[in-house]
Amino acid sequence: MLTLIEVKQHLRIETSDEDSLLHAYMDAAEASVADYLGIELPSAMPAPVRAAILLRVGDLYENREGQTDRPLHGNRTFERLLQPYRVMAL
């Protein structure tokens, strides 16, 4: 799993003012990735999976209001990072 230090470095945050918010986004991002992959995340994740979680945390942080004047689309980088690890149900 990611650490708060990794997330704050990724987002370039230097204060602890939003630590509880970041923890919530970390949990949501990890759950989102696990759901997308169709598996439970192991403690030792491959680098592409870690990068996808960081991308999702960044997206949640930057778009925290959830409303926009333009349509939001999927993140192709997120999908490409995770595709090799995705379990497809038959």
VEXLUMVO-861768 format. One record per residue (C-alpha): residue number from 1; residue in three letters; z, y, x. Coordinates in Angstrom, 3 decimals, padded with zeros to 6 digits. Layout:
BEGIN
    i   aa        pz        py        px
  NUM  Ala         Z         Y         X
...
# end
This chain:
BEGIN
    i   aa        pz        py        px
    1  Met   000.000   000.000   000.000
    2  Leu  -000.497   003.575   001.038
    3  Thr   002.286   005.772   002.333
    4  Leu   003.079   009.280   001.205
    5  Ile   002.337   010.476   004.751
    6  Glu  -001.207   009.018   004.603
    7  Val  -001.852   010.624   001.231
    8  Lys  -000.552   014.020   002.332
    9  Gln  -002.694   013.895   005.470
   10  His  -005.734   012.996   003.368
   11  Leu  -005.073   015.887   000.983
   12  Arg  -003.988   018.249   003.789
   13  Ile  -000.651   018.936   002.129
   14  Glu   002.172   020.060   004.411
   15  Thr   005.005   020.715   001.965
   16  Ser   007.144   018.321  -000.043
   17  Asp   006.856   020.360  -003.246
   18  Glu   004.507   017.863  -004.917
   19  Asp   005.836   014.592  -003.519
   20  Ser   006.831   013.169  -006.915
   21  Leu   003.414   014.064  -008.340
   22  Leu   001.707   012.420  -005.366
   23  His   003.754   009.247  -005.848
   24  Ala   002.591   009.108  -009.472
   25  Tyr  -001.031   009.564  -008.382
   26  Met  -000.621   006.887  -005.717
   27  Asp   000.659   004.416  -008.313
   28  Ala  -002.147   005.309  -010.721
   29  Ala  -004.811   005.050  -008.004
   30  Glu  -003.554   001.667  -006.813
   31  Ala  -003.484   000.378  -010.399
   32  Ser  -006.994   001.734  -010.967
   33  Val  -008.339  -000.020  -007.879
   34  Ala  -006.599  -003.287  -008.757
   35  Asp  -008.076  -003.078  -012.258
   36  Tyr  -011.563  -002.324  -010.903
   37  Leu  -011.347  -005.243  -008.480
   38  Gly  -009.839  -007.621  -011.007
   39  Ile  -007.088  -008.668  -008.589
   40  Glu  -003.591  -007.732  -007.515
   41  Leu  -003.660  -005.677  -004.345
   42  Pro  -002.233  -007.388  -001.264
   43  Ser   000.098  -005.464   001.021
   44  Ala  -002.448  -005.690   003.853
   45  Met  -005.598  -004.194   002.344
   46  Pro  -008.970  -003.882   004.081
   47  Ala  -009.848  -000.365   005.241
   48  Pro  -012.506   000.170   002.532
   49  Val  -009.974  -000.583  -000.202
   50  Arg  -007.467   001.830   001.345
   51  Ala  -010.184   004.491   001.552
   52  Ala  -011.081   003.974  -002.116
   53  Ile  -007.436   004.450  -003.118
   54  Leu  -007.310   007.674  -001.108
   55  Leu  -010.491   008.859  -002.837
   56  Arg  -008.951   008.122  -006.232
   57  Val  -005.708   009.943  -005.326
   58  Gly  -007.768   012.925  -004.170
   59  Asp  -009.739   012.922  -007.404
   60  Leu  -006.575   012.766  -009.497
   61  Tyr  -005.025   015.589  -007.478
   62  Glu  -008.065   017.875  -007.555
   63  Asn  -008.857   017.245  -011.228
   64  Arg  -005.313   017.081  -012.572
   65  Glu  -006.092   019.160  -015.634
   66  Gly  -008.505   016.512  -016.904
   67  Gln  -010.845   019.010  -018.507
   68  Thr  -014.025   020.454  -017.139
   69  Asp  -017.027   022.435  -018.270
   70  Arg  -019.413   019.803  -016.900
   71  Pro  -019.593   016.035  -017.353
   72  Leu  -017.692   013.879  -014.892
   73  His  -019.496   010.895  -013.408
   74  Gly  -018.329   007.851  -011.510
   75  Asn  -017.751   008.089  -007.798
   76  Arg  -020.440   006.037  -006.065
   77  Thr  -018.555   006.018  -002.778
   78  Phe  -015.525   004.539  -004.559
   79  Glu  -017.712   001.836  -006.105
   80  Arg  -019.542   001.043  -002.866
   81  Leu  -016.314   000.723  -000.916
   82  Leu  -014.887  -001.720  -003.433
   83  Gln  -017.953  -003.724  -004.481
   84  Pro  -017.625  -006.440  -001.774
   85  Tyr  -014.039  -007.143  -002.873
   86  Arg  -014.625  -007.140  -006.633
   87  Val  -013.940  -010.336  -008.568
   88  Met  -016.410  -010.761  -011.382
   89  Ala  -015.295  -012.750  -014.401
   90  Leu  -017.744  -015.192  -015.914
# end
